[in-house]
Amino acid sequence: MTLPTVLKRPSAFLPLAMSVAALVLVLGHVAVAGAARQADEGAAAHIFQLLIAGQVPLVAFFAIKWLPRAPRFSLPVLALQAIAVIAALAPVYFFNL
């Protein structure tokens, strides 16, 4: 078992892809609509929330399945997933959206 092998598992790369999609969504929204707070949440905010919340069961499944089997390779993947979520949440905090 190697790190690239673990990263090929859907439970490992889907949360990363969802975080990247959420980051692109926020940055795209800021580029198009600006960083001003809006009175009503739009579709972008709801999709962002679904992407972030949808990662929780996937990360939990990955941790439950892979931490006992290969802790040496699953801990870096969990760290990558945490960094990706922080990166997706950072623009929301920075722009106070």
FENMO-V77962 format. One line per field, one symbol per residue. ss: DSSP state (H for helix, E for strand, - for the rest). phi: phi as a letter, one per 20 degrees, with the letter a starting at -180 (. if undefined). burial: I if it has 24 or more other C-alpha atoms within 12 Angstrom, else O. Layout:
ss: ???
phi: ???
burial: ???
//
This chain:
ss: --HHHHH--HHHHHHHHHHHHHHHHHHHHHHHH---------HHHHHHHHHHHHHHHHHHHHHHHHHHH-HHHHHHHHHHHHHHHHHHHHHHHHH--
phi: .cfffffffgfeeffffffffffffffffffeeneffdfcfefffffgfffffffgffffffffeefffbffdeffffffffffffffegffffele
burial: OOOOOIIOOOIIIIIIIIIIIIIIIIIOIOOOOOOOOOOOOOOIIOOIIOIIOIIIOIIOOIIOOIOOOOOOIIIOIIOIIIOIIOIIIOIIOOOOI
//
